Amino acid sequence: MTYVTLHPHDPVWFDRFERERERIGTTVPDMLDVFHIGSTAIPDLPSKTTLDAVAVFEDAETMATARDALYDDGFGPHRDDPDWIVVARSGGEYDVCLHLRPRKHDTWCDQIVFREYLRENVRARARYERVKRAAAATHPGDVDAYVDAKESSILSLVSEAYDRGYDERLPHYASRGQ
């Protein structure tokens, strides 16, 4: 059983992401980019210690090829759908959960907009922290239930972020709204 334990934000998470960005970029040079997402990407927000990232690809074929290369580099399967592959690596200094998404599927845009909004908006970050803490207290032994308990809050915050123009921060290749 995996327990949900929230830790105070640790600036080392940013350094770890940069190491992962370099490693992933070497393993999968055909991606458009890789972004640090999740709570470890947001200063002052408590988090599980797993480093979350999303790699964006031009299309599903390139994404599937990348999955195979990542398997060869020590990642294992976590989720494998045509438009959303998740690979994970654990057992080292830290765990990594890497989402692979084709450019045309906007969920990766939502993750970037959410991250940017919480990085800058203290009230939104505090609101999300309360939801995270309540979810962890209610579902300490069930990661899926913990994630589900946060979903409506995340969707609300993502909507607020778009309403406030945070989608202007997305890379030029984002297809949001097209």
C-alpha positions in Angstrom: 0.0 0.0 0.0 1.3 3.5 -0.9 0.6 6.2 1.7 -0.1 9.8 0.8 2.4 11.8 2.7 2.8 15.5 2.0 6.2 17.1 2.6 7.2 20.8 2.8 8.3 22.2 -0.5 12.0 21.4 -1.2 13.9 23.6 -3.7 15.9 20.6 -4.6 12.9 19.4 -6.6 13.7 22.1 -9.3 17.3 20.8 -9.6 16.0 17.2 -9.9 13.7 18.3 -12.7 16.5 19.9 -14.6 18.5 16.6 -14.3 15.4 14.7 -15.6 14.9 17.2 -18.4 18.4 16.6 -19.6 18.2 12.8 -19.2 14.8 12.7 -21.0 16.0 15.0 -23.7 18.9 12.7 -24.4 16.7 9.6 -24.4 13.9 11.2 -26.5 15.2 14.0 -28.6 12.0 14.1 -30.8 9.8 15.7 -28.1 8.7 19.3 -28.4 9.5 19.9 -24.7 9.2 18.6 -21.2 7.7 20.6 -18.4 7.8 20.3 -14.6 4.3 19.9 -13.4 2.5 18.9 -10.2 3.1 20.2 -6.7 6.9 19.8 -6.8 6.9 22.5 -9.5 5.2 25.0 -7.2 7.2 26.9 -4.6 5.7 26.9 -1.1 3.3 24.1 -1.8 3.6 20.8 0.1 3.8 17.7 -2.0 4.4 14.0 -2.3 8.0 13.6 -3.2 7.4 12.1 -6.7 8.6 14.4 -9.4 5.9 14.9 -12.1 6.6 16.0 -15.6 4.9 16.1 -19.0 6.6 15.6 -22.3 4.8 16.9 -25.4 5.2 15.3 -28.8 4.1 16.3 -32.3 1.9 13.2 -32.7 1.0 9.8 -31.1 3.4 7.9 -33.2 6.4 9.9 -32.0 5.1 9.6 -28.5 4.8 5.7 -28.7 8.4 5.6 -30.0 9.5 7.7 -27.1 7.7 5.4 -24.6 9.8 2.5 -25.9 13.0 4.5 -25.5 12.1 5.5 -22.0 11.4 1.8 -21.1 15.0 1.1 -22.3 16.2 3.9 -19.9 14.6 2.4 -16.8 11.1 3.8 -16.9 8.3 1.3 -16.5 4.6 1.3 -17.7 2.1 3.1 -15.6 -0.7 3.9 -18.1 -0.8 3.3 -21.9 -3.6 4.8 -23.9 -3.3 6.1 -27.5 -3.3 9.7 -26.4 -1.9 9.5 -22.9 1.0 7.4 -21.9 2.4 7.6 -18.4 5.7 6.0 -17.5 7.4 5.9 -14.1 10.7 5.3 -12.6 11.2 4.5 -8.9 13.8 3.0 -6.6 16.5 5.6 -7.2 17.2 8.8 -5.3 13.6 9.9 -6.1 10.6 8.7 -8.1 9.6 10.2 -11.4 6.2 10.1 -13.1 6.4 11.2 -16.7 3.2 11.9 -18.7 3.6 11.7 -22.5 1.0 13.7 -24.5 0.6 14.6 -28.2 0.5 18.3 -28.9 -3.1 18.3 -30.0 -4.5 17.1 -26.7 -5.0 20.1 -24.4 -4.7 18.4 -21.0 -1.0 19.2 -20.9 -1.8 22.9 -21.5 -4.1 22.8 -18.5 -1.3 21.4 -16.4 1.0 24.3 -17.4 -1.6 26.9 -16.9 -2.5 25.4 -13.5 1.2 25.4 -12.5 1.7 29.0 -13.5 -1.4 30.2 -11.8 -0.5 28.6 -8.5 3.1 29.8 -8.7 1.9 33.4 -8.8 -1.4 33.4 -6.9 -1.0 33.0 -3.1 -4.7 32.7 -2.4 -5.2 30.0 -5.1 -2.2 28.1 -3.8 -3.5 28.3 -0.2 -6.9 27.1 -1.4 -5.3 24.2 -3.2 -3.1 23.3 -0.2 -6.2 23.1 2.0 -7.8 20.7 -0.5 -4.6 18.6 -0.7 -4.3 18.3 3.0 -7.9 17.4 3.4 -7.6 14.8 0.7 -4.5 13.3 2.2 -6.1 13.2 5.7 -9.2 11.5 4.3 -7.5 9.1 1.9 -4.0 8.4 3.4 -3.8 4.9 2.1 -5.4 5.4 -1.3 -3.5 7.5 -3.9 -6.3 7.2 -6.5 -8.9 8.4 -4.0 -6.6 11.2 -3.0 -6.2 12.3 -6.6 -10.0 12.0 -7.2 -10.7 14.1 -4.1 -8.7 17.0 -5.5 -10.2 16.9 -9.0 -13.1 19.4 -8.7 -10.8 21.9 -7.0 -8.1 21.5 -9.8 -10.7 22.0 -12.5 -12.0 25.1 -10.8 -8.5 26.6 -10.5 -7.7 25.7 -14.1 -10.8 27.6 -15.2 -9.8 30.6 -13.1 -6.3 30.5 -14.6 -7.7 30.6 -18.2 -10.1 33.3 -17.2 -7.2 35.4 -16.0 -5.2 34.9 -19.2 -2.6 32.4 -18.1 -2.9 30.6 -21.4 -0.9 33.4 -22.8 2.1 31.7 -21.2 1.7 28.5 -23.2 4.3 27.7 -25.9 3.6 28.8 -29.5 2.9 25.2 -30.6 0.0 24.7 -28.1 -3.2 24.0 -30.0 -5.6 25.2 -27.2 -8.7 26.6 -28.8 -7.7 25.7 -32.4 
